[in-house]
């Protein structure tokens, strides 16, 4: 693994962790346990789609290296050269999963909620697997779809974990509300990741 890739993964993990900690301190005006924006998942989506094929068949790294601006060709080559020196070509699915896992574990440690680690791991793993499955069928202009489905399955995983840990089947009654909330928050995080990647493509 290159130094550039390790550095980018570390930066993305730090960003996701900071966002997660800040979000954990802001209560939402919704009287339903488990409902949250999940903005930290934006980083997971970014990492998962970073370097993927775009609609014109080029990888994100190729777009970064070959995108021409309205300036002269010499200036464009100089700019793209600087960018290619700073960014790795791609991030693999395993890299994205590593970022997610580090954020979950470190997040539980920093907010001081060991029990939340179980819910986060179960929900995070199920949501991530759903995103991997959906990623095969969406373009870089449909990342919001992947975000929505990932958020829904994340909530399903958390409800399943809560039912097993507490032994209270009635918790499943929260699921419809969490699914609706997951669609809205997942679309939001998906659009944020999609916009960020598009800006990177046009750098």
WONOR-V120625 format. One record per backbone hydrogen bond with DSSP energy under -0.5 kcal/mol. NH is the residue of the N-H (numbers start at 0). CO is the residue of the C=O. E is the energy in kcal/mol with one decimal. If there is no record, write none. Layout:
NH/CO/E
NH/CO/E
This chain:
5/1/-2.2
6/2/-2.6
7/3/-2.3
8/4/-2.5
9/5/-2.3
10/6/-2.3
11/7/-2.6
12/8/-2.3
13/9/-2.3
14/10/-2.5
15/11/-2.6
16/12/-2.4
17/13/-2.5
18/14/-2.5
19/15/-2.4
20/16/-2.5
21/17/-2.4
22/18/-2.6
23/19/-1.9
24/20/-0.8
24/21/-1.0
25/22/-1.3
26/24/-0.7
29/27/-2.2
31/29/-1.0
34/31/-1.5
35/33/-0.5
40/37/-1.8
41/38/-2.2
42/39/-1.1
43/39/-0.8
44/40/-2.4
45/41/-2.5
46/42/-2.6
47/43/-2.4
48/44/-2.1
49/45/-1.3
51/48/-2.2
53/57/-2.3
56/53/-1.9
59/51/-0.8
62/58/-2.3
63/59/-2.3
64/60/-1.9
65/61/-2.3
66/62/-1.9
75/71/-2.2
76/72/-2.6
77/73/-2.0
78/74/-2.3
79/75/-2.7
80/76/-2.0
81/77/-1.7
82/78/-2.0
83/79/-2.6
84/80/-1.2
85/81/-0.9
85/82/-1.0
86/82/-2.1
90/49/-1.3
95/91/-2.1
96/92/-2.3
97/93/-2.2
98/94/-2.1
99/95/-2.2
100/96/-2.9
101/97/-2.5
102/98/-2.1
103/99/-2.2
104/100/-2.5
105/101/-2.6
106/102/-2.0
107/103/-2.1
108/104/-1.7
109/105/-2.7
110/106/-2.3
111/107/-0.6
112/107/-1.7
115/112/-0.5
116/112/-0.7
116/113/-1.0
117/113/-0.6
117/114/-1.0
118/114/-1.1
119/115/-2.7
120/116/-2.5
121/117/-2.4
122/118/-2.7
123/119/-2.9
124/120/-2.8
125/121/-2.2
126/122/-2.6
127/123/-2.5
128/124/-2.4
129/125/-1.9
130/126/-2.1
131/127/-2.3
132/128/-2.0
133/129/-2.3
134/130/-2.4
135/131/-0.7
135/132/-0.6
136/133/-2.3
137/133/-0.5
137/134/-0.7
141/138/-1.8
144/141/-1.1
145/141/-1.1
146/142/-2.3
147/143/-2.2
148/144/-2.3
149/145/-2.3
150/146/-2.2
151/147/-2.1
152/148/-2.3
153/149/-1.9
154/150/-2.1
155/151/-2.0
156/152/-2.4
157/153/-2.0
158/154/-2.3
159/155/-2.3
160/156/-2.3
161/157/-2.4
162/158/-2.3
163/159/-1.9
164/160/-2.5
165/161/-2.5
166/162/-1.5
168/166/-0.6
170/167/-1.7
171/168/-1.9
172/169/-1.9
173/170/-2.1
174/171/-1.5
177/173/-2.2
178/174/-2.7
179/175/-2.1
180/176/-2.6
181/177/-2.5
182/178/-1.9
183/179/-1.7
184/180/-2.7
185/181/-2.5
186/182/-2.1
187/183/-1.9
188/184/-2.5
189/185/-2.3
190/186/-2.4
191/187/-2.0
192/188/-2.3
193/189/-2.6
194/190/-2.8
195/191/-2.2
196/192/-2.3
197/193/-2.2
198/194/-2.3
199/195/-1.8
200/196/-2.3
201/197/-1.7
202/199/-1.3
